[in-house]
Amino acid sequence: MLPLLVVLGVMAGIAFVLALWFFGTYNSLVFLRNQAKNCWAQIDVQLKRRHDLIPNLVETVKGYAGHEKTTFEAVVNARNAALQANGVAQQAKAEGELSGVLSRLLALSEAYPDLKANQNFLSLQEELSSTENKISFARQAYNDAVMQYNTKIQMIPSNIVAGFGGFSAMDLFELADQTQREVPKVKF
């Protein structure tokens, strides 16, 4: 009788430890997934700020370079595409294209000395530059959080809990085109 109680006690202890491990692992996966989602939300906030700055920048440049219609249209179209993008990969592509046309818009200031000296334009350039830096840091934080989460769901033994709990890998925020990786140049 005593050996049977010992065996049952050991089995109950093992079951208890396994249950603690399972719930602990599950909760850590939930935490990591939510952390990655929060980091994505931070990128989204900075992208919204960037998108809100663009119409003001375009209008300021239009006052000095009204005949640069194709550049303005390209910026507006790229901004609209970025606003409508869904998912990490589509958002990364759209934002990369927006960065490219923004750099063309900012390059116009070289051809227009009065624009280059305009205080409103300088202020918008500074805000855009600051926002680009914040976006860069937010992307890095997001990618770090996603890497940590993806690593956890792929490693043994937590991959067992991840499979049972329906946790799936998240996409990194990557730019496919090397030219899109460059931040628009802001010159004063």
Backbone as CSV, one residue per row, in Angstrom:
resi,resn,N_x,N_y,N_z,CA_x,CA_y,CA_z,C_x,C_y,C_z
1,MET,0.823,-1.190,0.000,0.000,0.000,0.000,0.869,1.258,0.000
2,LEU,1.896,1.269,0.838,2.785,2.428,0.916,3.501,2.706,-0.405
3,PRO,4.033,1.670,-1.079,4.679,1.953,-2.369,3.700,2.519,-3.400
4,LEU,2.453,2.084,-3.359,1.458,2.606,-4.289,1.207,4.086,-4.019
5,LEU,1.139,4.489,-2.763,0.963,5.900,-2.417,2.161,6.735,-2.844
6,VAL,3.346,6.177,-2.701,4.569,6.883,-3.117,4.559,7.077,-4.629
7,VAL,4.217,6.033,-5.345,4.167,6.115,-6.816,3.120,7.145,-7.247
8,LEU,1.940,7.107,-6.624,0.890,8.071,-6.952,1.323,9.493,-6.601
9,GLY,2.006,9.655,-5.477,2.503,10.969,-5.068,3.540,11.500,-6.033
10,VAL,4.451,10.646,-6.479,5.475,11.048,-7.451,4.808,11.423,-8.770
11,MET,3.854,10.624,-9.195,3.150,10.919,-10.456,2.369,12.225,-10.349
12,ALA,1.735,12.451,-9.211,0.998,13.704,-9.008,1.969,14.882,-8.994
13,GLY,3.121,14.702,-8.373,4.142,15.753,-8.347,4.647,16.078,-9.744
14,ILE,4.904,15.047,-10.526,5.357,15.250,-11.912,4.272,15.946,-12.722
15,ALA,3.043,15.516,-12.562,1.926,16.149,-13.275,1.788,17.620,-12.882
16,PHE,1.965,17.901,-11.601,1.879,19.274,-11.113,2.993,20.147,-11.716
17,VAL,4.214,19.621,-11.730,5.350,20.356,-12.307,5.126,20.583,-13.802
18,LEU,4.653,19.565,-14.514,4.368,19.714,-15.948,3.274,20.754,-16.191
19,ALA,2.255,20.743,-15.339,1.177,21.733,-15.478,1.712,23.138,-15.234
20,LEU,2.548,23.302,-14.213,3.162,24.614,-13.964,4.007,25.066,-15.151
21,TRP,4.802,24.135,-15.679,5.632,24.466,-16.840,4.747,24.865,-18.027
22,PHE,3.697,24.098,-18.291,2.813,24.365,-19.424,2.188,25.757,-19.299
23,PHE,1.623,26.048,-18.142,0.967,27.346,-17.961,1.979,28.491,-17.978
24,GLY,3.130,28.266,-17.400,4.177,29.291,-17.432,4.641,29.580,-18.853
25,THR,4.844,28.529,-19.624,5.263,28.689,-21.020,4.169,29.365,-21.830
26,TYR,2.937,28.933,-21.656,1.812,29.539,-22.372,1.717,31.036,-22.058
27,ASN,1.807,31.373,-20.787,1.724,32.783,-20.395,2.888,33.600,-20.945
28,SER,4.080,33.017,-20.998,5.213,33.763,-21.558,5.027,33.974,-23.060
29,LEU,4.427,33.011,-23.755,4.145,33.189,-25.185,3.103,34.288,-25.404
30,VAL,2.089,34.315,-24.563,1.077,35.377,-24.649,1.735,36.729,-24.414
31,PHE,2.593,36.807,-23.407,3.295,38.059,-23.109,4.144,38.510,-24.302
32,LEU,4.914,37.601,-24.877,5.784,37.958,-26.004,4.973,38.384,-27.231
33,ARG,3.874,37.680,-27.486,3.020,38.051,-28.620,2.427,39.439,-28.401
34,ASN,1.951,39.715,-27.206,1.378,41.028,-26.916,2.433,42.123,-26.954
35,GLN,3.629,41.804,-26.525,4.722,42.775,-26.597,5.017,43.129,-28.055
36,ALA,5.033,42.135,-28.933,5.264,42.388,-30.356,4.119,43.220,-30.944
37,LYS,2.897,42.913,-30.561,1.754,43.705,-31.041,1.839,45.141,-30.555
38,ASN,2.268,45.345,-29.335,2.441,46.694,-28.803,3.522,47.440,-29.585
39,CYS,4.597,46.767,-29.893,5.660,47.403,-30.676,5.145,47.787,-32.063
40,TRP,4.302,46.940,-32.648,3.716,47.280,-33.949,2.830,48.522,-33.819
41,ALA,2.092,48.596,-32.727,1.240,49.769,-32.501,2.079,51.037,-32.394
42,GLN,3.280,50.936,-31.818,4.161,52.100,-31.722,4.646,52.533,-33.103
43,ILE,4.928,51.565,-33.973,5.289,51.894,-35.361,4.115,52.599,-36.016
44,ASP,2.934,52.073,-35.802,1.732,52.631,-36.410,1.519,54.085,-35.983
45,VAL,1.779,54.386,-34.720,1.637,55.764,-34.226,2.601,56.695,-34.957
46,GLN,3.846,56.258,-35.112,4.841,57.098,-35.781,4.541,57.232,-37.274
47,LEU,4.053,56.163,-37.889,3.694,56.246,-39.305,2.527,57.208,-39.504
48,LYS,1.575,57.187,-38.586,0.446,58.131,-38.670,0.962,59.563,-38.582
49,ARG,1.886,59.794,-37.670,2.475,61.139,-37.532,3.164,61.535,-38.834
50,ARG,3.887,60.608,-39.422,4.568,60.871,-40.695,3.541,61.194,-41.776
51,HIS,2.488,60.391,-41.842,1.452,60.608,-42.861,0.757,61.948,-42.664
52,ASP,0.600,62.376,-41.422,-0.032,63.666,-41.150,0.862,64.841,-41.541
53,LEU,2.172,64.672,-41.484,3.105,65.739,-41.852,3.188,65.943,-43.367
54,ILE,2.986,64.896,-44.106,3.219,64.944,-45.554,2.349,65.978,-46.266
55,PRO,1.036,66.063,-46.022,0.244,67.073,-46.744,0.754,68.507,-46.488
56,ASN,1.162,68.794,-45.258,1.694,70.127,-44.960,2.992,70.389,-45.707
57,LEU,3.825,69.385,-45.771,5.088,69.520,-46.491,4.837,69.728,-47.979
58,VAL,3.933,68.948,-48.541,3.606,69.084,-49.971,3.060,70.482,-50.259
59,GLU,2.149,70.956,-49.429,1.567,72.288,-49.652,2.619,73.390,-49.552
60,THR,3.539,73.247,-48.629,4.606,74.246,-48.490,5.485,74.263,-49.727
61,VAL,5.860,73.093,-50.208,6.712,73.019,-51.392,5.952,73.494,-52.624
62,LYS,4.666,73.192,-52.704,3.849,73.629,-53.847,3.900,75.141,-54.033
63,GLY,3.931,75.865,-52.936,3.976,77.322,-53.020,5.215,77.825,-53.735
64,TYR,6.289,77.067,-53.712,7.541,77.482,-54.333,7.814,76.767,-55.645
65,ALA,7.288,75.580,-55.779,7.603,74.759,-56.950,6.330,74.159,-57.524
66,GLY,5.400,75.009,-57.869,4.089,74.566,-58.331,4.123,73.716,-59.577
67,HIS,5.150,73.833,-60.393,5.188,73.087,-61.649,5.732,71.662,-61.474
68,GLU,6.067,71.258,-60.275,6.588,69.916,-59.997,5.439,68.950,-59.704
69,LYS,4.414,68.996,-60.553,3.176,68.268,-60.313,3.378,66.751,-60.175
70,THR,4.211,66.150,-60.986,4.389,64.694,-60.923,4.973,64.258,-59.585
71,THR,5.879,65.065,-59.044,6.457,64.739,-57.734,5.379,64.798,-56.657
72,PHE,4.550,65.829,-56.688,3.485,65.970,-55.690,2.494,64.815,-55.784
73,GLU,2.132,64.464,-57.003,1.197,63.352,-57.192,1.790,62.043,-56.699
74,ALA,3.074,61.841,-56.964,3.733,60.614,-56.505,3.731,60.536,-54.979
75,VAL,3.973,61.670,-54.318,3.973,61.690,-52.850,2.580,61.381,-52.318
76,VAL,1.577,62.024,-52.875,0.203,61.807,-52.422,-0.218,60.355,-52.659
77,ASN,0.106,59.813,-53.832,-0.255,58.423,-54.137,0.455,57.443,-53.209
78,ALA,1.732,57.703,-52.950,2.487,56.819,-52.055,1.942,56.900,-50.629
79,ARG,1.570,58.102,-50.197,0.995,58.269,-48.857,-0.323,57.509,-48.761
80,ASN,-1.171,57.638,-49.775,-2.460,56.937,-49.770,-2.264,55.420,-49.752
81,ALA,-1.284,54.939,-50.520,-1.002,53.497,-50.535,-0.528,53.039,-49.164
82,ALA,0.291,53.856,-48.509,0.792,53.505,-47.175,-0.346,53.495,-46.157
83,LEU,-1.276,54.413,-46.285,-2.416,54.451,-45.365,-3.313,53.231,-45.527
84,GLN,-3.391,52.697,-46.746,-4.278,51.573,-47.021,-3.600,50.214,-46.865
85,ALA,-2.309,50.193,-46.616,-1.573,48.932,-46.512,-2.038,48.134,-45.295
86,ASN,-2.120,46.829,-45.486,-2.501,45.911,-44.401,-1.394,44.895,-44.198
87,GLY,-1.094,44.594,-42.981,-0.080,43.589,-42.688,1.324,44.171,-42.708
88,VAL,2.207,43.460,-42.083,3.570,43.943,-41.926,4.291,44.047,-43.264
89,ALA,4.226,43.014,-44.096,4.956,43.019,-45.371,4.435,44.109,-46.305
90,GLN,3.128,44.233,-46.417,2.539,45.244,-47.287,2.852,46.649,-46.763
91,GLN,2.814,46.820,-45.454,3.129,48.112,-44.845,4.589,48.480,-45.096
92,ALA,5.477,47.516,-44.952,6.903,47.769,-45.179,7.147,48.197,-46.622
93,LYS,6.508,47.532,-47.570,6.676,47.879,-48.983,6.157,49.286,-49.261
94,ALA,4.962,49.570,-48.764,4.359,50.888,-49.004,5.167,52.004,-48.353
95,GLU,5.654,51.773,-47.147,6.449,52.795,-46.454,7.788,53.010,-47.144
96,GLY,8.353,51.954,-47.696,9.604,52.099,-48.455,9.411,52.954,-49.691
97,GLU,8.299,52.737,-50.384,8.002,53.551,-51.559,7.749,55.004,-51.166
98,LEU,7.081,55.204,-50.048,6.829,56.555,-49.565,8.147,57.263,-49.221
99,SER,9.067,56.552,-48.605,10.376,57.142,-48.283,11.085,57.593,-49.560
100,GLY,10.978,56.791,-50.605,11.618,57.148,-51.870,11.063,58.428,-52.477
101,VAL,9.750,58.565,-52.515,9.173,59.778,-53.107,9.345,60.982,-52.196
102,LEU,9.383,60.753,-50.890,9.648,61.864,-49.967,11.041,62.430,-50.187
103,SER,11.999,61.559,-50.443,13.359,62.042,-50.675,13.406,62.885,-51.947
104,ARG,12.608,62.508,-52.956,12.540,63.340,-54.180,11.917,64.693,-53.874
105,LEU,10.879,64.713,-53.034,10.229,65.966,-52.664,11.195,66.861,-51.904
106,LEU,11.908,66.286,-50.967,12.853,67.081,-50.184,14.020,67.563,-51.032
107,ALA,14.366,66.815,-52.066,15.453,67.231,-52.961,15.081,68.486,-53.740
108,LEU,13.785,68.738,-53.900,13.354,69.950,-54.609,13.837,71.221,-53.920
109,SER,14.045,71.152,-52.630,14.464,72.349,-51.903,15.816,72.860,-52.383
110,GLU,16.625,71.978,-52.932,17.927,72.401,-53.461,17.758,73.337,-54.654
111,ALA,16.713,73.125,-55.419,16.497,73.941,-56.618,15.788,75.255,-56.314
112,TYR,15.279,75.408,-55.112,14.521,76.598,-54.748,15.077,77.212,-53.462
113,PRO,16.014,78.142,-53.583,16.644,78.740,-52.397,15.645,79.399,-51.446
114,ASP,14.593,80.013,-51.985,13.603,80.642,-51.108,12.887,79.586,-50.258
115,LEU,12.621,78.444,-50.858,11.982,77.350,-50.125,12.914,76.846,-49.027
116,LYS,14.166,76.715,-49.374,15.161,76.223,-48.429,15.255,77.123,-47.193
117,ALA,14.944,78.402,-47.367,15.030,79.363,-46.260,13.699,79.550,-45.535
118,ASN,12.631,78.972,-46.063,11.310,79.142,-45.476,11.235,78.451,-44.114
119,GLN,10.837,79.210,-43.089,10.808,78.678,-41.719,9.820,77.530,-41.565
120,ASN,8.678,77.627,-42.209,7.684,76.561,-42.144,8.256,75.277,-42.746
121,PHE,8.923,75.405,-43.894,9.523,74.248,-44.548,10.608,73.642,-43.662
122,LEU,11.443,74.484,-43.076,12.507,73.995,-42.205,11.931,73.261,-40.991
123,SER,10.868,73.809,-40.447,10.218,73.182,-39.299,9.631,71.818,-39.687
124,LEU,8.980,71.755,-40.837,8.412,70.487,-41.306,9.516,69.469,-41.582
125,GLN,10.626,69.916,-42.156,11.748,69.013,-42.392,12.271,68.442,-41.077
126,GLU,12.391,69.302,-40.081,12.887,68.858,-38.777,11.923,67.851,-38.147
127,GLU,10.635,68.119,-38.230,9.640,67.191,-37.681,9.679,65.852,-38.419
128,LEU,9.826,65.918,-39.740,9.883,64.697,-40.534,11.140,63.899,-40.191
129,SER,12.246,64.578,-40.047,13.496,63.908,-39.685,13.371,63.238,-38.317
130,SER,12.788,63.934,-37.369,12.573,63.381,-36.031,11.645,62.169,-36.096
131,THR,10.604,62.279,-36.885,9.654,61.175,-37.027,10.319,59.967,-37.680
132,GLU,11.157,60.204,-38.696,11.869,59.102,-39.350,12.746,58.362,-38.343
133,ASN,13.399,59.105,-37.457,14.231,58.476,-36.429,13.371,57.646,-35.478
134,LYS,12.216,58.177,-35.095,11.325,57.445,-34.200,10.792,56.182,-34.870
135,ILE,10.492,56.281,-36.161,10.035,55.104,-36.903,11.132,54.044,-36.917
136,SER,12.346,54.474,-37.147,13.474,53.547,-37.181,13.634,52.820,-35.840
137,PHE,13.563,53.560,-34.750,13.675,52.933,-33.430,12.492,52.014,-33.155
138,ALA,11.301,52.423,-33.574,10.111,51.588,-33.354,10.195,50.302,-34.166
139,ARG,10.705,50.382,-35.401,10.891,49.178,-36.216,11.858,48.218,-35.536
140,GLN,12.935,48.777,-35.027,13.937,47.944,-34.360,13.329,47.256,-33.137
141,ALA,12.585,47.987,-32.345,11.947,47.397,-31.161,10.951,46.314,-31.576
142,TYR,10.185,46.577,-32.632,9.220,45.590,-33.124,9.943,44.328,-33.582
143,ASN,10.970,44.499,-34.406,11.692,43.335,-34.914,12.355,42.545,-33.790
144,ASP,12.865,43.241,-32.773,13.442,42.545,-31.621,12.379,41.730,-30.889
145,ALA,11.212,42.319,-30.682,10.123,41.622,-29.985,9.634,40.431,-30.805
146,VAL,9.516,40.603,-32.114,9.060,39.508,-32.982,10.099,38.385,-33.007
147,MET,11.377,38.750,-33.061,12.412,37.728,-33.063,12.373,36.912,-31.764
148,GLN,12.202,37.583,-30.652,12.127,36.903,-29.361,10.906,35.967,-29.314
149,TYR,9.770,36.467,-29.783,8.542,35.666,-29.816,8.696,34.468,-30.759
150,ASN,9.171,34.726,-31.987,9.326,33.643,-32.969,10.317,32.589,-32.481
151,THR,11.385,33.033,-31.842,12.363,32.086,-31.306,11.724,31.203,-30.247
152,LYS,10.943,31.800,-29.383,10.296,31.043,-28.297,9.325,30.001,-28.846
153,ILE,8.546,30.359,-29.863,7.566,29.390,-30.377,8.217,28.293,-31.214
154,GLN,9.474,28.490,-31.615,10.147,27.484,-32.435,11.073,26.582,-31.633
155,MET,11.394,26.969,-30.421,12.338,26.186,-29.613,11.635,25.074,-28.852
156,ILE,12.369,23.977,-28.688,11.881,22.850,-27.897,12.127,23.182,-26.438
157,PRO,11.250,22.956,-25.549,9.944,22.309,-25.629,8.774,23.295,-25.758
158,SER,9.074,24.594,-25.785,7.967,25.558,-25.836,7.198,25.482,-27.157
159,ASN,7.807,24.904,-28.201,7.080,24.759,-29.465,5.877,23.824,-29.319
160,ILE,5.920,22.931,-28.344,4.778,22.039,-28.082,3.595,22.863,-27.574
161,VAL,3.873,23.737,-26.633,2.820,24.605,-26.093,2.335,25.562,-27.173
162,ALA,3.269,26.079,-27.977,2.899,27.010,-29.048,1.966,26.331,-30.052
163,GLY,2.268,25.098,-30.414,1.411,24.369,-31.341,0.044,24.096,-30.741
164,PHE,0.019,23.722,-29.484,-1.237,23.444,-28.787,-2.065,24.722,-28.631
165,GLY,-1.395,25.840,-28.359,-2.094,27.108,-28.115,-2.386,27.903,-29.375
166,GLY,-1.969,27.413,-30.532,-2.262,28.113,-31.785,-1.399,29.353,-32.013
167,PHE,-0.221,29.395,-31.425,0.684,30.527,-31.639,1.394,30.327,-32.973
168,SER,1.402,31.366,-33.793,2.070,31.271,-35.088,3.092,32.394,-35.219
169,ALA,4.047,32.162,-36.089,5.137,33.127,-36.291,4.592,34.454,-36.812
170,MET,5.260,35.514,-36.428,4.900,36.862,-36.885,5.950,37.321,-37.885
171,ASP,5.556,38.226,-38.790,6.472,38.751,-39.796,7.320,39.868,-39.216
172,LEU,8.575,39.911,-39.650,9.444,41.024,-39.320,9.109,42.191,-40.234
173,PHE,9.412,43.394,-39.815,9.212,44.588,-40.628,10.487,44.788,-41.428
174,GLU,10.489,44.276,-42.652,11.667,44.337,-43.505,11.335,45.047,-44.802
175,LEU,12.333,45.708,-45.342,12.211,46.343,-46.640,12.973,45.488,-47.648
176,ALA,12.286,45.080,-48.699,12.895,44.174,-49.666,13.895,44.885,-50.570
177,ASP,13.584,46.082,-50.991,14.424,46.832,-51.918,15.477,47.610,-51.125
178,GLN,16.735,47.415,-51.481,17.838,48.068,-50.758,17.718,49.590,-50.797
179,THR,17.222,50.166,-51.883,17.094,51.621,-51.967,16.032,52.142,-51.008
180,GLN,15.076,51.290,-50.654,14.032,51.699,-49.722,14.523,51.731,-48.286
181,ARG,15.666,51.154,-48.029,16.207,51.106,-46.674,16.773,52.450,-46.224
182,GLU,16.975,53.342,-47.165,17.556,54.638,-46.831,16.492,55.599,-46.312
183,VAL,16.843,56.323,-45.280,15.966,57.360,-44.740,16.054,58.547,-45.673
184,PRO,14.937,59.225,-45.942,15.023,60.412,-46.792,16.039,61.404,-46.232
185,LYS,16.841,61.954,-47.124,17.855,62.924,-46.721,17.194,64.277,-46.482
186,VAL,17.466,64.847,-45.335,16.940,66.156,-44.997,18.129,67.092,-44.907
187,LYS,18.178,68.087,-45.789,19.301,69.026,-45.824,18.827,70.404,-45.450
188,PHE,19.664,71.109,-44.740,19.330,72.468,-44.322,20.250,73.463,-44.994
